[in-house]
Amino acid sequence: MGTQMHMHMVGVFEAKTRLTALLDEVEEGGEVLITRRGKPVARLVAADPGFDRDRARRAAAGLREASKGVTLGGLSLKELIGEGRR
């Protein structure tokens, strides 16, 4: 989403009056540290997009497709695990 910006500090009053601009900055990769009387009280950062179920399903389907025809050289999974423990 844009170039990473550095975090900068703003006071509560400035944060209230410039919220839209600060949100634009955060959306572009920046961080804003909000202070009260010079002491940090909050950090404004981009929201985590969260878990994308459709993307996970596509990834799992791709893994299943890629593993078709792959064999363990005649060994069972249990035997391979046993070999790894020795």
mmCIF file of the C-alpha atoms, coordinates in Angstrom:
data_MODEL
# 
_entry.id   MODEL 
# 
loop_
_atom_site.group_PDB 
_atom_site.id 
_atom_site.type_symbol 
_atom_site.label_atom_id 
_atom_site.label_alt_id 
_atom_site.label_comp_id 
_atom_site.label_asym_id 
_atom_site.label_entity_id 
_atom_site.label_seq_id 
_atom_site.pdbx_PDB_ins_code 
_atom_site.Cartn_x 
_atom_site.Cartn_y 
_atom_site.Cartn_z 
_atom_site.occupancy 
_atom_site.B_iso_or_equiv 
_atom_site.pdbx_formal_charge 
_atom_site.auth_seq_id 
_atom_site.auth_comp_id 
_atom_site.auth_asym_id 
_atom_site.auth_atom_id 
_atom_site.pdbx_PDB_model_num 
ATOM 1  C CA . MET A 1 1  ? 0.000   0.000   0.000  1.00 0.00 ? 1  MET A CA 1 
ATOM 2  C CA . GLY A 1 2  ? 2.461   2.850   -0.522 1.00 0.00 ? 2  GLY A CA 1 
ATOM 3  C CA . THR A 1 3  ? 5.821   3.702   0.926  1.00 0.00 ? 3  THR A CA 1 
ATOM 4  C CA . GLN A 1 4  ? 6.559   2.979   4.581  1.00 0.00 ? 4  GLN A CA 1 
ATOM 5  C CA . MET A 1 5  ? 6.598   6.205   6.566  1.00 0.00 ? 5  MET A CA 1 
ATOM 6  C CA . HIS A 1 6  ? 8.140   6.928   9.906  1.00 0.00 ? 6  HIS A CA 1 
ATOM 7  C CA . MET A 1 7  ? 6.123   7.187   13.083 1.00 0.00 ? 7  MET A CA 1 
ATOM 8  C CA . HIS A 1 8  ? 5.597   10.669  14.391 1.00 0.00 ? 8  HIS A CA 1 
ATOM 9  C CA . MET A 1 9  ? 4.022   12.090  17.511 1.00 0.00 ? 9  MET A CA 1 
ATOM 10 C CA . VAL A 1 10 ? 0.975   14.328  17.768 1.00 0.00 ? 10 VAL A CA 1 
ATOM 11 C CA . GLY A 1 11 ? -0.866  15.676  20.776 1.00 0.00 ? 11 GLY A CA 1 
ATOM 12 C CA . VAL A 1 12 ? -4.465  14.784  21.522 1.00 0.00 ? 12 VAL A CA 1 
ATOM 13 C CA . PHE A 1 13 ? -5.786  18.136  20.270 1.00 0.00 ? 13 PHE A CA 1 
ATOM 14 C CA . GLU A 1 14 ? -3.917  17.812  16.967 1.00 0.00 ? 14 GLU A CA 1 
ATOM 15 C CA . ALA A 1 15 ? -5.086  14.208  16.592 1.00 0.00 ? 15 ALA A CA 1 
ATOM 16 C CA . LYS A 1 16 ? -8.708  15.313  17.031 1.00 0.00 ? 16 LYS A CA 1 
ATOM 17 C CA . THR A 1 17 ? -8.435  18.153  14.532 1.00 0.00 ? 17 THR A CA 1 
ATOM 18 C CA . ARG A 1 18 ? -6.436  16.196  11.919 1.00 0.00 ? 18 ARG A CA 1 
ATOM 19 C CA . LEU A 1 19 ? -7.967  12.721  12.256 1.00 0.00 ? 19 LEU A CA 1 
ATOM 20 C CA . THR A 1 20 ? -8.795  12.297  8.561  1.00 0.00 ? 20 THR A CA 1 
ATOM 21 C CA . ALA A 1 21 ? -5.274  13.261  7.476  1.00 0.00 ? 21 ALA A CA 1 
ATOM 22 C CA . LEU A 1 22 ? -3.764  10.986  10.126 1.00 0.00 ? 22 LEU A CA 1 
ATOM 23 C CA . LEU A 1 23 ? -5.909  8.075   8.919  1.00 0.00 ? 23 LEU A CA 1 
ATOM 24 C CA . ASP A 1 24 ? -4.704  8.726   5.353  1.00 0.00 ? 24 ASP A CA 1 
ATOM 25 C CA . GLU A 1 25 ? -1.118  8.639   6.612  1.00 0.00 ? 25 GLU A CA 1 
ATOM 26 C CA . VAL A 1 26 ? -1.687  5.360   8.457  1.00 0.00 ? 26 VAL A CA 1 
ATOM 27 C CA . GLU A 1 27 ? -3.378  3.858   5.411  1.00 0.00 ? 27 GLU A CA 1 
ATOM 28 C CA . GLU A 1 28 ? -0.170  4.613   3.484  1.00 0.00 ? 28 GLU A CA 1 
ATOM 29 C CA . GLY A 1 29 ? 1.917   2.658   6.005  1.00 0.00 ? 29 GLY A CA 1 
ATOM 30 C CA . GLY A 1 30 ? 2.694   5.293   8.623  1.00 0.00 ? 30 GLY A CA 1 
ATOM 31 C CA . GLU A 1 31 ? 2.198   5.193   12.375 1.00 0.00 ? 31 GLU A CA 1 
ATOM 32 C CA . VAL A 1 32 ? 1.101   8.005   14.634 1.00 0.00 ? 32 VAL A CA 1 
ATOM 33 C CA . LEU A 1 33 ? 1.896   8.149   18.341 1.00 0.00 ? 33 LEU A CA 1 
ATOM 34 C CA . ILE A 1 34 ? -0.717  10.193  20.199 1.00 0.00 ? 34 ILE A CA 1 
ATOM 35 C CA . THR A 1 35 ? 0.480   11.928  23.328 1.00 0.00 ? 35 THR A CA 1 
ATOM 36 C CA . ARG A 1 36 ? -1.164  13.679  26.251 1.00 0.00 ? 36 ARG A CA 1 
ATOM 37 C CA . ARG A 1 37 ? 0.997   16.241  28.021 1.00 0.00 ? 37 ARG A CA 1 
ATOM 38 C CA . GLY A 1 38 ? 4.031   14.809  26.212 1.00 0.00 ? 38 GLY A CA 1 
ATOM 39 C CA . LYS A 1 39 ? 3.428   11.214  27.334 1.00 0.00 ? 39 LYS A CA 1 
ATOM 40 C CA . PRO A 1 40 ? 2.452   8.487   24.846 1.00 0.00 ? 40 PRO A CA 1 
ATOM 41 C CA . VAL A 1 41 ? -1.129  7.272   25.323 1.00 0.00 ? 41 VAL A CA 1 
ATOM 42 C CA . ALA A 1 42 ? -2.048  5.593   22.023 1.00 0.00 ? 42 ALA A CA 1 
ATOM 43 C CA . ARG A 1 43 ? -0.633  4.474   18.714 1.00 0.00 ? 43 ARG A CA 1 
ATOM 44 C CA . LEU A 1 44 ? -2.587  4.741   15.475 1.00 0.00 ? 44 LEU A CA 1 
ATOM 45 C CA . VAL A 1 45 ? -1.670  1.922   13.070 1.00 0.00 ? 45 VAL A CA 1 
ATOM 46 C CA . ALA A 1 46 ? -3.324  0.255   10.089 1.00 0.00 ? 46 ALA A CA 1 
ATOM 47 C CA . ALA A 1 47 ? -5.918  -2.378  10.913 1.00 0.00 ? 47 ALA A CA 1 
ATOM 48 C CA . ASP A 1 48 ? -4.893  -5.991  10.394 1.00 0.00 ? 48 ASP A CA 1 
ATOM 49 C CA . PRO A 1 49 ? -6.849  -7.335  7.439  1.00 0.00 ? 49 PRO A CA 1 
ATOM 50 C CA . GLY A 1 50 ? -7.597  -10.474 9.438  1.00 0.00 ? 50 GLY A CA 1 
ATOM 51 C CA . PHE A 1 51 ? -8.043  -14.040 8.292  1.00 0.00 ? 51 PHE A CA 1 
ATOM 52 C CA . ASP A 1 52 ? -9.026  -14.475 4.634  1.00 0.00 ? 52 ASP A CA 1 
ATOM 53 C CA . ARG A 1 53 ? -10.953 -17.755 4.480  1.00 0.00 ? 53 ARG A CA 1 
ATOM 54 C CA . ASP A 1 54 ? -11.179 -17.780 0.668  1.00 0.00 ? 54 ASP A CA 1 
ATOM 55 C CA . ARG A 1 55 ? -7.423  -17.268 0.331  1.00 0.00 ? 55 ARG A CA 1 
ATOM 56 C CA . ALA A 1 56 ? -6.791  -20.111 2.807  1.00 0.00 ? 56 ALA A CA 1 
ATOM 57 C CA . ARG A 1 57 ? -9.106  -22.408 0.834  1.00 0.00 ? 57 ARG A CA 1 
ATOM 58 C CA . ARG A 1 58 ? -7.302  -21.593 -2.410 1.00 0.00 ? 58 ARG A CA 1 
ATOM 59 C CA . ALA A 1 59 ? -3.943  -22.271 -0.764 1.00 0.00 ? 59 ALA A CA 1 
ATOM 60 C CA . ALA A 1 60 ? -5.141  -25.630 0.617  1.00 0.00 ? 60 ALA A CA 1 
ATOM 61 C CA . ALA A 1 61 ? -6.542  -26.605 -2.793 1.00 0.00 ? 61 ALA A CA 1 
ATOM 62 C CA . GLY A 1 62 ? -3.223  -25.683 -4.392 1.00 0.00 ? 62 GLY A CA 1 
ATOM 63 C CA . LEU A 1 63 ? -1.321  -27.836 -1.895 1.00 0.00 ? 63 LEU A CA 1 
ATOM 64 C CA . ARG A 1 64 ? -3.654  -30.777 -2.510 1.00 0.00 ? 64 ARG A CA 1 
ATOM 65 C CA . GLU A 1 65 ? -3.208  -30.408 -6.260 1.00 0.00 ? 65 GLU A CA 1 
ATOM 66 C CA . ALA A 1 66 ? 0.566   -30.128 -5.974 1.00 0.00 ? 66 ALA A CA 1 
ATOM 67 C CA . SER A 1 67 ? 0.756   -33.271 -3.837 1.00 0.00 ? 67 SER A CA 1 
ATOM 68 C CA . LYS A 1 68 ? -1.123  -35.471 -6.312 1.00 0.00 ? 68 LYS A CA 1 
ATOM 69 C CA . GLY A 1 69 ? 1.098   -38.327 -7.429 1.00 0.00 ? 69 GLY A CA 1 
ATOM 70 C CA . VAL A 1 70 ? 3.683   -37.675 -4.725 1.00 0.00 ? 70 VAL A CA 1 
ATOM 71 C CA . THR A 1 71 ? 4.713   -40.896 -3.019 1.00 0.00 ? 71 THR A CA 1 
ATOM 72 C CA . LEU A 1 72 ? 6.766   -41.747 0.025  1.00 0.00 ? 72 LEU A CA 1 
ATOM 73 C CA . GLY A 1 73 ? 8.976   -44.199 -1.830 1.00 0.00 ? 73 GLY A CA 1 
ATOM 74 C CA . GLY A 1 74 ? 6.966   -47.198 -0.649 1.00 0.00 ? 74 GLY A CA 1 
ATOM 75 C CA . LEU A 1 75 ? 7.247   -46.237 3.030  1.00 0.00 ? 75 LEU A CA 1 
ATOM 76 C CA . SER A 1 76 ? 4.315   -45.399 5.234  1.00 0.00 ? 76 SER A CA 1 
ATOM 77 C CA . LEU A 1 77 ? 4.105   -42.133 7.095  1.00 0.00 ? 77 LEU A CA 1 
ATOM 78 C CA . LYS A 1 78 ? 4.438   -44.089 10.349 1.00 0.00 ? 78 LYS A CA 1 
ATOM 79 C CA . GLU A 1 79 ? 7.703   -45.651 9.122  1.00 0.00 ? 79 GLU A CA 1 
ATOM 80 C CA . LEU A 1 80 ? 9.077   -42.260 8.108  1.00 0.00 ? 80 LEU A CA 1 
ATOM 81 C CA . ILE A 1 81 ? 8.243   -40.833 11.520 1.00 0.00 ? 81 ILE A CA 1 
ATOM 82 C CA . GLY A 1 82 ? 9.944   -43.793 13.147 1.00 0.00 ? 82 GLY A CA 1 
ATOM 83 C CA . GLU A 1 83 ? 13.066  -43.190 11.032 1.00 0.00 ? 83 GLU A CA 1 
ATOM 84 C CA . GLY A 1 84 ? 13.146  -39.594 12.158 1.00 0.00 ? 84 GLY A CA 1 
ATOM 85 C CA . ARG A 1 85 ? 13.124  -40.612 15.827 1.00 0.00 ? 85 ARG A CA 1 
ATOM 86 C CA . ARG A 1 86 ? 16.222  -42.746 15.566 1.00 0.00 ? 86 ARG A CA 1 
# 
